Amino acid sequence: MDRGDAPASRVSLARDIVAAVQAVPGVAEVSHGQMGSVATCGGSERVPGVAISVLDDSVDIEIHVCAVYSDSLVVAELAANIREAIRQNGRGRRCSCG
C-alpha cells in the first residue's frame, strides 16, 4: 500500500484486521472509540474501530477493542495476541503495532 492507493484498499485491509482481531480470545468487540471517532473510511463504506495511516513504507494501524473481563485477564497478553493477529493479516506489509 502506498500513498496513492485508493481508500477502498484501506477499507478492505481494515475489514480484514477487524475480522482477525475479533477472532482473538478475550476480545469482546472492536470499538469505534470515544465519540465514534476511530474509523477507516473509503467511498461510502466506514469500518469503525480501525484507523489506518500510510507512513512511507509501512502501515500504521490504530485499533480500539473492548475486552472480555475475567479474573484471568492479562491485558499485556491480550495486547500481544492482538498485535500478532494484525501482523499475520498485514498482507505482507510492515505493520507497526505499539
C-alpha positions in Angstrom: 0.0 0.0 0.0 1.4 3.4 -0.9 0.1 6.9 -0.6 -1.6 6.6 -3.9 -3.6 3.5 -3.0 -7.4 4.0 -3.2 -9.2 4.4 0.1 -11.1 1.2 -0.9 -7.9 -0.8 -0.3 -7.5 0.7 3.1 -11.1 -0.2 3.9 -10.5 -3.8 2.7 -7.4 -4.1 4.9 -9.4 -2.6 7.9 -12.2 -5.2 7.4 -9.6 -8.0 7.4 -8.0 -6.6 10.5 -11.3 -6.4 12.3 -12.1 -10.0 11.4 -8.7 -11.2 12.7 -8.9 -9.2 15.9 -12.5 -10.3 16.7 -11.2 -13.9 16.5 -8.7 -13.3 19.3 -9.8 -15.0 22.5 -10.6 -12.3 25.1 -11.7 -9.6 22.6 -15.4 -8.8 23.1 -15.6 -6.4 20.2 -13.8 -3.8 18.1 -14.9 -0.4 19.3 -15.3 2.9 17.3 -13.7 4.7 20.3 -14.9 7.6 22.3 -17.4 9.6 20.3 -17.1 7.3 17.3 -14.0 8.9 16.0 -11.9 5.9 15.2 -12.6 4.5 11.7 -11.3 3.9 8.3 -13.4 5.4 5.5 -13.4 4.9 1.8 -16.2 5.6 -0.7 -19.4 5.0 1.0 -18.0 2.5 3.5 -16.8 3.1 7.0 -15.0 0.5 9.2 -15.4 1.5 12.8 -12.6 0.8 15.3 -9.6 0.8 13.0 -7.7 3.8 11.8 -5.1 3.1 9.1 -2.3 5.6 8.1 0.4 5.0 5.5 3.8 6.1 6.6 6.5 5.8 3.9 6.9 2.0 3.5 4.8 0.9 6.5 1.2 0.9 7.6 0.3 2.4 11.0 -2.8 0.7 12.5 -4.7 2.0 15.4 -7.4 -0.3 16.7 -9.7 0.1 19.7 -11.1 -3.0 21.4 -13.3 -4.0 24.3 -12.0 -6.9 26.3 -14.0 -9.7 28.0 -13.3 -9.2 31.7 -12.3 -12.2 33.7 -10.1 -12.9 36.8 -7.5 -14.4 34.5 -7.4 -11.4 32.1 -3.8 -10.3 31.5 -4.0 -7.1 29.4 -0.4 -7.4 28.2 -1.0 -10.9 26.8 -4.3 -9.9 25.1 -2.5 -6.9 23.5 0.3 -9.2 22.3 -2.2 -11.6 20.8 -4.0 -8.7 19.1 -0.7 -7.4 17.7 0.1 -10.9 16.3 -3.3 -11.2 14.7 -2.7 -7.9 13.0 0.8 -8.8 11.8 -0.5 -12.1 10.4 -3.1 -10.2 8.4 -0.9 -7.3 7.2 -0.9 -8.7 3.7 2.9 -8.8 3.6 3.3 -5.2 4.6 5.3 -4.0 7.6 2.8 -3.0 10.2 3.7 -1.2 13.4 1.8 -2.4 16.4 2.5 -0.4 19.5 
